[in-house]
Amino acid sequence: MNSLIFLGTGGSAPTKNRGMPSVALNYNGNLMLFDCGEGTQRQMMRYKIHYGKVKYIFISHLHLDHFLGVFGLIQTLKLGGRTEPLEIFLPRGGIKLIEAIVKIPEFVKMVEFGEGEILKQNNFSITTFLLDHNIETYGFVFQSKNKIKFNEKKAKSLGMKGKMFTEIQKNGKIIINGKVVKLSDVAETKRGFKISYCPDTRPSKKTVKYCKESDILIHEAAFLEEDKDQAQDRKHSTAKEAAQIAKQSKSKQLMMLHLSPRYKSPENFEKEAKKVFKNSSVAEDGYIVKFA
């Protein structure tokens, strides 16, 4: 079973209950982090996630609360004798900033990115898009590969066998005994799982576009609507605005994070969001979502 684990759900400064921003995704043995705030490796230990198995780290922007944990994690992995490659994806200027602070071990590969698909594996991809914040900031979309379920009885009745199953998935059709057989004739396609991660941003049409039909939309909600003026000034979102994005994008579930430490309780965030989008909740540190 694959899992999404919220390691840090606070913003700007840590509190007793909320660590700095970081979300872990474990998909088919690929462990990745979206942001790596201060204390992330300790949170991984606390919630029993093996930090030594991290393959990818995606940093949304170069504010300290979103990447300060990278330095400690790299050092711990180095002390542990890490040799497996670790890829760290950063916005432009990130490599120079990291290298100015720490000597990069050989196992670390750093990649600077802009908008577009930045990682494609056999069974998933990662795409980025620009958010509306006060420095260059990116959202991330994880999309697993569509799953094909064959009607074996029908496929075999049409003469399909062996490598034909692979060929028809690759090309969308094959020819059997002079007759064209389409993939849709013998199989049902189930859309892969989609997770969108949108930290530190004002609401935008681009977010709605890229996050369309997300199974899980993770969106910042630093403020309540009563403090909307401050949200606008600081380029953040309110709980209501996050819910509006979820509704407009036709996402299935909204999980809010990056709550300002000024607020002592998350109940008002959920109450505000649910008036717009019913399936809204505030993510807590340690919260786990499992999916197939």
Secondary structure as UniProt FT lines:
FT   STRAND          2..8
FT   STRAND          22..27
FT   TURN            28..29
FT   STRAND          30..34
FT   TURN            38..39
FT   HELIX           40..46
FT   TURN            47..48
FT   HELIX           51..53
FT   STRAND          54..58
FT   HELIX           64..67
FT   HELIX           69..79
FT   TURN            80..81
FT   STRAND          86..91
FT   TURN            92..93
FT   HELIX           94..101
FT   TURN            106..107
FT   STRAND          108..113
FT   STRAND          116..120
FT   STRAND          124..130
FT   STRAND          138..144
FT   STRAND          147..150
FT   HELIX           152..157
FT   TURN            158..159
FT   TURN            162..163
FT   HELIX           164..171
FT   STRAND          173..176
FT   TURN            177..178
FT   STRAND          179..182
FT   HELIX           183..186
FT   STRAND          187..190
FT   STRAND          194..198
FT   HELIX           205..210
FT   TURN            211..213
FT   STRAND          216..220
FT   HELIX           225..227
FT   HELIX           228..233
FT   TURN            234..235
FT   HELIX           239..248
FT   TURN            249..250
FT   STRAND          254..257
FT   TURN            261..262
FT   HELIX           267..274
FT   TURN            275..276
FT   STRAND          280..282
FT   TURN            285..286
FT   STRAND          288..291
//
